Amino acid sequence: MAWRGTGRLVSSKVVVCLSGGMDSCVTLAMAAQAHAVYALHFTYGQRTAKRERQSFEALCDHYAVAARLVAPQPALGAMGGSALTDTSIAVPTEDSGSSVPVTYVPFRNGQILALACAWAEVVGAEAVYLGAVEEDSSGYPDCRESFFDAFTVALNEGTRPETSIEIRTPLLHLSKSQIVGRGIDQGAPLGLTWSCYSREDVACGECESCRLRLAGFAAAGVNDPIPYASQPR
Amino acid sequence: MAWRGTGRLVSSKVVVCLSGGMDSCVTLAMAAQAHAVYALHFTYGQRTAKRERQSFEALCDHYAVAARLVAPQPALGAMGGSALTDTSIAVPTEDSGSSVPVTYVPFRNGQILALACAWAEVVGAEAVYLGAVEEDSSGYPDCRESFFDAFTVALNEGTRPETSIEIRTPLLHLSKSQIVGRGIDQGAPLGLTWSCYSREDVACGECESCRLRLAGFAAAGVNDPIPYASQPR
């Protein structure tokens, strides 16, 4: 059992996968309501790794999360195949339509969940939280509910008999504007987050991640507190 | 398509998870018969990482494998929970009985497969080979057929619609002595491999990995070509 900063006694542990983006921030805000949080930050040689790490630390500070694990896996970036890790592939500024976009990082959530579940097993956490979004997202295959369901079976087959871990994706079926709304309801520090795929000084406002985020804030009728180089009209 | 060193034309690509141990060596020998091999070596801060890496490189040299990916994930070791990564937990020299032994590394095969499948997706490989052994092994939960079956579903749900990857574990239901026999049949360079959990100069002969290996050679009626500090009588 552990006392959280808020003074409430929480007995259950959970691992929260915390990239530093808006979705993982809102997920952390939800998880921290009821659980002692173990925060996992996974990097893979992506363009904005330094800025995302900064957001991870700031969010952990905000929620007084002491248990932090930073896990670089540069091999995932070194193998290429994604605009987020291969600078010879441009980050697109337009929709990819119905196909999987070039910003897809091969089986990224498989890597993140495998490590998060290992940590959950070691510390005795009951669940892993991940801020994946299926509906109003980029169409990544590893953000689908069917993937999380299948991975849950695999992880419980591949860990100790006494280990039982849930994968919780509370944002999976929310729109970006609903996520903004939840974040504001929770008092989540959205100004500390970073979502841009391209830049680390100010958000580009043009990549698909910036566009999804800005559209979410616009639909929610709220101003995004982070600075942008430009914003679509 | 690619010409292998043997002069045969092979068109299909596979990723082979190659720790440098005997089982992964025999698996590589089998895979290299029919496929162009992409060799993945995963480390996690284990005691014998340096010696295992040496075996990995020697085995790749032997089979003329040019495509090598070395992927350190020290966070898996840093989270502890295993005698292989935590030097405060002794490597046992006796059977753990029916329970999962302290040498179990939490969800290690989950990590390895997640990365191997990502690489398989990027290079267009049809399968991932892993030298897991279920029957005559240490009783690790992530070496069970039910885990590999479940992970196969998860990986194909979590990758591109056009991606289809098999997980192949050709040793899964073999005894250690049968594995020694297959290795010899295949002409596998078993003298280049390393299985010991404890030492890097000579194999200790006492840890569970050495004992399983030595018992396998004894049952096959073959001398193990690697040097041992001592051998059980």
Interface residues (C-beta under 8 A of the other chain):
Chain A: L69 V70 A71 P72 Q73 A75 L76 A78 M79 G80 G81 V100 Y104 P106 F107 R108 N109 G110 Q111 L113 A114 L115 C117 A118 W119 E121 V122 V123 P141 D142 R144 S146 F147 D149 A150 F151 V153 A154 L155 E157 G158 T159 R160 P161
Chain B: L69 V70 A71 P72 Q73 A75 L76 A78 M79 G80 G81 V100 Y104 P106 F107 R108 N109 G110 Q111 L113 A114 L115 C117 A118 W119 E121 V122 V123 P141 D142 R144 S146 F147 D149 A150 F151 V153 A154 L155 E157 G158 T159 R160 P161
